[in-house]
Amino acid sequence: MNTEQGTPPEEFALPRSRRANERLHAVIPGGAHTYAKGDDQYPEHLAPVISHGQGAHVWDVDGNRYIEYGSGLRSVSLGHAHPRVLEAVRREIGRGGNFVRPSIVEAEAAERFLATVPTAEMVKFAKNGSDATTAAVRLARAVTGRPRVAVCADHPFFSVDDWFIGTTPMSAGIPAATTDLTLSFPYGDLAATEELLTRHPGDVACLILEPATHTEPPPGYLAGLRELADRHGCVLIFDEMITGLRWSEAGAQGLYGVVPDLSTFGKALGNGFAVSALAGRRDLMERGGLRHSHERVFLLSTTHGAETHSLAAAMAVQATYVEEGVTARLHALGERLAAGVREAAAAMGVGDHVLVRGRASNLVFATLDEHGRPSQPYRTLFLRRLLMGGVLAPSFVVSSALDDADIDRTVAVVAQACAVYRKALDAGDPTPWLGGRPVNPVFRRTD
């Protein structure tokens, strides 16, 4: 049973969520403020609209309770309404949130961040990841005097801004002249990256990549990129939006011991509150300040970037991670979940089709068809059965609020989903189990 009311799976429906989705689409383009939250990412008529959340659980407007994964697109890593974070936020909200001059909280938050991420020397806060990554790119172009940006082709997202979105299928409205300045390199292939830099001598301002995601970096890879960047005079930027805190308190750079010139953090940093960060070498970061003799760089200047309650949330999150060993807990929970899902899939005969990938603190799943190819219809089938079982899981990214009972319940639901998956594989067609159109990839040129 999937709901607190005990609705059988075959009768599972979300009438209030369906009406709420219509309201959302009537007033918000796409019906959500992030494409990854769109109802096209979920089985037809089974896109729950959330009422509230607590810990590792959320409730939809129909009254159904779900065990939630990937909370807030990986941002809510401590669980919803975490008491320590809420206490810090409430304390600052009562003292005013935004002033005509910097608040002392800005210094405290910066000092806390740099103590947590000691590989950085200065930091500037913003509200979203795109602003931070775009500022890093602009800074790299300014200090090198070079126009081109090289992005890792194997990582799905860096920014909503033109320099990146122009390289995706959703490039409408972006001039080709902008897109032409963005190059790409494959993850894990130093030779290909060196060939790119050699082909564009003195033209590439920076290499920007996620230091790790669904696969561990090959031995020596990150150190090799560091050497390439130094030799070719470009800036090395680590996008740590996902890896920050989840890989270690200091991010992937703290785990792997390779120091980038600049790095960007967000998501888990605020546990759902809006805060991101650009951090890096003092000599580079100071170009956006007042104490240098070079041409000034418009680095980051945001009205709400230093709202006191969001900075208080970030400080509370970092303190909680360090003092309570949250990263280790995320890994332990993820390992338990991954082992259970793999065992359940194997037991149902779909171990080669339902795959769990990634670091334990950042698990995703792949759904493969009868030919071993990634399949949106099979993903739809799988998501549909998870939802029917009370598991909301666009990924298997854990929060520390999960407990063993949540993991065990999730594995049981996965086993039920895999049983249906096996039937679809045997039939050679998942269509009878989809309940409507398949889910879609976010990046596509047309609907």
C-alpha positions in Angstrom: 0.0 0.0 0.0 1.3 3.4 -0.9 -0.7 5.9 1.2 -1.7 6.4 4.8 -5.3 5.7 3.7 -4.2 2.3 2.4 -5.1 2.7 -1.3 -4.3 -0.4 -3.3 -1.7 0.3 -6.0 -4.1 -0.5 -8.9 -6.4 2.3 -7.7 -3.6 4.8 -7.1 -4.6 8.2 -8.4 -3.8 11.8 -7.7 -6.9 13.9 -8.5 -5.9 16.9 -6.3 -2.3 16.9 -7.7 -3.7 16.8 -11.2 -5.8 19.8 -10.6 -2.9 21.6 -8.9 -0.7 20.8 -11.9 -3.2 22.5 -14.1 -3.2 25.6 -11.8 0.6 25.6 -12.0 0.7 25.4 -15.8 -1.8 28.2 -16.0 0.4 30.7 -14.3 4.0 29.3 -14.4 5.7 28.3 -17.7 6.3 24.6 -17.5 4.4 24.3 -14.3 7.5 24.4 -12.2 10.5 26.7 -11.5 13.0 24.0 -12.4 12.7 21.9 -15.5 13.8 18.8 -13.6 10.7 19.2 -11.4 8.3 19.3 -14.4 5.4 16.9 -14.6 6.9 15.6 -17.9 9.6 14.0 -15.7 7.0 11.7 -14.1 4.5 9.2 -15.3 1.3 10.7 -16.8 -1.1 11.9 -14.2 1.2 10.7 -11.4 3.2 13.9 -10.7 2.5 14.6 -7.1 2.3 18.3 -6.0 3.8 18.6 -2.6 2.0 19.9 0.5 4.8 19.7 3.0 7.8 17.7 4.2 9.4 16.5 7.4 12.7 14.7 7.6 13.0 12.2 4.8 9.2 12.2 4.0 7.0 14.4 2.0 3.2 14.6 1.7 1.3 15.5 -1.5 -1.9 17.5 -1.7 -3.8 14.3 -2.0 -2.6 13.2 1.4 -0.2 10.5 0.3 3.1 10.2 2.2 6.3 9.3 0.3 9.9 8.4 1.2 11.7 11.0 -0.7 15.1 10.8 -2.5 17.0 13.5 -4.3 15.2 16.1 -2.1 15.2 19.6 -3.5 17.4 18.4 -6.5 20.0 17.1 -4.0 19.9 20.3 -1.9 18.1 19.0 1.2 20.7 16.6 2.4 19.9 16.8 6.1 16.2 16.3 5.6 13.3 18.8 5.6 12.8 21.2 8.4 16.1 20.2 10.1 15.8 21.7 13.6 19.4 23.0 13.8 19.1 24.8 10.5 15.6 26.2 11.3 16.9 27.5 14.7 19.7 29.4 13.0 17.4 30.8 10.3 14.7 31.9 12.8 17.4 33.7 14.9 18.6 35.8 12.0 15.2 36.5 10.5 14.2 38.1 13.7 17.2 40.5 13.4 16.6 41.7 9.9 17.5 40.0 6.6 19.1 42.5 4.2 20.7 45.9 4.8 22.3 48.8 3.0 25.8 47.7 4.1 27.3 44.3 4.8 26.2 42.4 7.9 28.7 40.9 10.3 27.0 37.6 9.4 28.7 37.8 6.0 32.1 37.8 7.6 31.1 34.9 9.9 29.7 32.9 7.1 32.8 33.4 4.9 35.1 32.5 7.7 33.1 29.3 8.4 33.1 28.4 4.8 36.9 28.8 4.4 37.5 26.8 7.6 35.4 24.0 6.1 36.9 24.3 2.6 40.6 25.2 3.5 41.7 24.8 -0.1 40.0 28.1 -0.9 41.3 31.5 0.2 38.3 33.8 -0.5 34.6 33.2 -1.1 31.7 35.2 -2.3 28.1 34.1 -1.8 25.1 34.2 -4.2 21.7 32.6 -4.4 22.0 30.0 -7.2 24.6 27.8 -8.9 24.3 29.5 -12.3 25.4 32.9 -11.0 28.4 31.3 -9.3 29.6 29.3 -12.3 29.1 32.2 -14.7 31.0 34.5 -12.4 33.8 31.9 -12.4 33.9 31.8 -16.2 33.8 35.6 -16.4 36.7 35.9 -14.0 38.7 33.3 -15.9 38.2 35.2 -19.1 39.2 38.4 -17.4 42.4 37.2 -15.8 43.6 35.3 -18.9 42.4 37.7 -21.6 41.0 34.6 -23.5 37.5 34.2 -25.0 36.9 30.5 -25.0 35.5 28.2 -22.3 36.0 24.4 -22.3 33.3 22.5 -20.5 33.2 18.8 -19.7 30.9 17.2 -22.2 30.0 14.3 -19.9 28.4 16.4 -17.2 24.8 17.5 -17.9 24.5 21.0 -16.4 26.6 24.0 -15.5 24.5 27.1 -15.8 21.3 28.6 -17.2 23.4 31.3 -18.9 24.1 31.5 -22.6 27.7 30.2 -22.5 26.4 26.8 -21.5 22.7 26.5 -22.4 23.6 27.4 -26.0 25.4 24.0 -26.2 22.3 22.0 -25.3 19.2 21.1 -27.4 17.3 24.0 -25.7 19.5 26.6 -27.4 16.6 28.8 -28.8 17.3 32.5 -28.4 21.0 32.1 -28.0 23.3 33.6 -30.7 25.6 31.2 -32.4 28.4 33.7 -31.8 28.1 33.0 -28.1 27.8 29.2 -28.4 30.9 29.1 -30.7 33.0 30.3 -27.8 32.2 27.2 -25.7 34.2 24.0 -26.4 33.9 20.6 -24.8 36.2 17.9 -23.6 35.5 14.3 -22.4 35.7 13.3 -18.8 38.7 11.1 -17.9 40.6 11.6 -21.2 43.7 13.8 -20.6 45.0 13.2 -24.1 41.8 14.5 -25.7 41.8 17.6 -23.4 45.4 18.3 -24.3 44.6 18.0 -28.0 41.8 20.5 -27.5 44.1 23.0 -25.8 46.8 22.5 -28.4 44.3 23.1 -31.2 43.3 26.4 -29.6 46.6 27.8 -28.3 46.3 30.7 -26.0 42.5 30.8 -26.6 41.0 28.8 -23.8 40.3 30.7 -20.6 39.3 27.8 -18.4 38.4 24.1 -18.0 35.2 23.7 -16.0 34.0 20.3 -14.9 32.4 18.4 -12.0 35.4 16.7 -10.4 33.3 13.5 -10.0 29.7 12.5 -10.4 28.4 9.0 -11.3 31.9 7.6 -11.7 35.1 8.0 -9.7 37.8 10.0 -11.5 40.4 7.7 -13.1 43.7 7.5 -11.1 45.8 10.6 -11.7 43.1 12.3 -13.8 42.4 15.4 -11.7 46.1 15.9 -11.0 46.6 15.6 -14.7 44.0 18.3 -15.5 45.7 20.5 -12.9 49.0 20.0 -14.7 47.4 20.7 -18.1 45.8 23.9 -16.9 49.0 25.1 -15.5 51.0 24.3 -18.6 48.5 25.9 -21.0 47.8 28.9 -18.8 44.1 28.4 -18.2 42.0 28.4 -15.1 40.8 25.1 -13.6 37.3 25.4 -12.2 35.6 22.6 -10.2 31.8 22.7 -10.2 31.1 21.3 -6.7 27.4 21.9 -6.6 26.8 18.2 -6.2 30.1 17.0 -4.8 30.3 19.8 -2.2 29.7 18.3 1.3 28.4 15.0 -0.2 32.0 13.8 -1.1 33.6 15.4 2.0 32.9 18.5 4.0 35.4 20.2 1.7 33.9 18.7 -1.4 35.7 16.6 -4.0 38.8 18.8 -3.8 39.1 17.9 -0.1 38.7 14.2 -0.8 41.0 13.8 -3.8 43.6 16.4 -2.8 43.6 18.3 -6.1 43.2 22.1 -5.7 41.4 24.0 -8.4 41.9 27.7 -9.1 38.2 28.4 -8.5 35.3 26.2 -7.3 31.6 26.7 -7.0 29.3 25.3 -4.2 25.5 25.2 -3.7 22.7 22.7 -3.2 23.6 20.9 0.1 25.2 24.1 1.4 21.9 25.6 2.5 19.8 22.5 3.1 17.1 23.9 0.8 17.7 27.6 1.6 19.0 29.6 -1.3 22.7 30.0 -1.1 25.6 29.3 -3.4 29.3 30.2 -3.3 32.2 31.0 -5.6 35.5 30.3 -3.9 39.2 30.2 -4.9 42.6 31.7 -5.0 43.0 35.1 -3.4 44.8 36.6 -6.4 42.0 35.6 -8.7 39.1 36.4 -6.4 40.5 39.9 -5.5 40.0 40.9 -9.2 36.4 41.2 -8.2 37.2 43.4 -5.3 38.6 46.9 -4.5 42.2 46.1 -3.4 44.1 45.6 -6.6 45.6 47.6 -9.5 44.1 45.6 -12.4 41.1 46.3 -14.5 38.0 45.6 -12.3 35.9 42.5 -12.9 32.1 42.6 -12.2 32.3 39.3 -10.3 29.1 38.9 -8.3 26.8 41.7 -7.2 23.4 40.4 -6.1 20.8 42.1 -4.0 19.9 39.0 -2.1 23.2 37.1 -2.2 24.0 37.9 1.5 20.6 37.5 3.1 21.4 36.8 6.7 19.0 33.8 7.1 20.4 31.9 4.2 24.0 32.5 5.4 22.9 31.4 8.8 21.5 28.2 7.2 24.8 27.6 5.5 26.8 28.0 8.7 24.4 25.6 10.5 24.7 23.0 7.7 28.5 23.1 7.7 28.7 22.8 11.5 26.3 19.9 11.4 28.2 18.1 8.8 31.5 18.5 10.6 30.3 17.8 14.1 27.9 14.9 13.3 29.8 13.2 10.5 27.0 13.6 8.1 29.0 12.7 5.0 29.9 9.3 6.5 26.2 8.8 7.3 25.2 9.6 3.8 27.7 7.1 2.5 26.5 4.4 4.9 22.8 4.9 4.0 23.6 4.9 0.3 25.7 1.7 0.5 22.8 0.0 2.3 20.3 1.2 -0.3 22.5 0.3 -3.2 23.1 -3.2 -1.9 19.4 -3.8 -1.3 18.3 -2.5 -4.7 20.9 -4.6 -6.5 19.9 -7.7 -4.5 16.2 -7.1 -5.2 16.8 -6.5 -9.0 18.9 -9.6 -9.2 16.3 -11.7 -7.4 13.6 -10.6 -9.9 15.8 -11.3 -12.8 16.4 -7.7 -13.9 19.9 -7.2 -12.4 21.2 -6.3 -15.8 18.4 -3.8 -16.5 17.9 -1.9 -13.3 21.3 -0.5 -12.4 22.4 1.6 -9.4 25.4 3.8 -10.2 27.5 6.5 -8.5 29.0 7.3 -5.2 27.0 6.0 -2.3 26.1 9.6 -1.2 24.9 10.4 -4.7 23.2 7.4 -6.3 21.3 7.4 -9.5 19.6 4.5 -11.3 19.5 3.5 -15.0 16.7 1.6 -16.6 17.7 -0.5 -19.6 15.4 -2.2 -22.2 15.6 -5.8 -23.4 18.6 -4.9 -25.6 20.5 -3.2 -22.7 19.8 0.3 -24.0 18.7 3.2 -21.7 15.0 3.5 -22.0 12.5 6.2 -21.0 9.5 3.9 -21.2 11.2 1.5 -18.8 12.1 4.4 -16.6 8.4 5.4 -16.6 7.3 1.9 -15.6 9.9 1.9 -12.8 8.9 5.4 -11.5 5.2 4.5 -11.7 5.6 1.4 -9.5 7.8 3.3 -7.0 5.2 6.1 -6.7 2.5 3.5 -6.1 4.6 2.1 -3.3 5.1 5.4 -1.7 8.6 6.1 -2.9 9.3 9.4 -4.7 12.6 8.8 -6.3 13.8 10.5 -9.5 17.2 9.3 -8.2 18.4 7.3 -5.2 20.3 10.3 -3.7 19.9 9.9 0.1 19.4 12.4 2.9 20.7 11.9 6.4 17.2 11.9 7.7 16.5 8.5 6.2 16.6 5.6 8.7 17.0 1.8 8.2 13.2 1.3 8.1 13.0 3.8 5.2 15.7 2.0 3.3 14.1 -1.4 3.9 10.7 -0.2 2.8 12.3 1.3 -0.3 14.0 -1.9 -1.2 10.7 -3.8 -0.8 9.0 -1.4 -3.1 11.9 -1.7 -5.6 11.4 -5.5 -5.5 7.7 -5.1 -6.4 8.7 -2.7 -9.2 11.3 -5.1 -10.5 8.7 -7.9 -10.7 6.6 -5.8 -13.0 9.8 -4.8 -14.9 10.4 -8.5 -15.5 7.0 -9.0 -17.0 7.5 -6.1 -19.4 10.9 -7.5 -20.4 9.4 -10.9 -21.1 6.6 -9.3 -23.1 9.2 -7.2 -25.0 7.1 -4.1 -24.5 6.6 -2.0 -21.4 3.6 0.0 -22.9 0.8 -1.9 -21.0 2.4 -0.9 -17.7 3.1 2.8 -18.4 -0.4 4.3 -17.8 0.2 7.0 -20.5 3.1 8.7 -22.3 6.7 8.0 -21.3 8.7 10.5 -19.2 10.9 12.9 -21.3 14.5 14.0 -21.0 14.8 17.6 -19.8 17.0 18.8 -22.6 15.0 18.3 -25.9 14.4 20.7 -28.8 10.6 20.4 -29.0 7.8 18.9 -26.9 
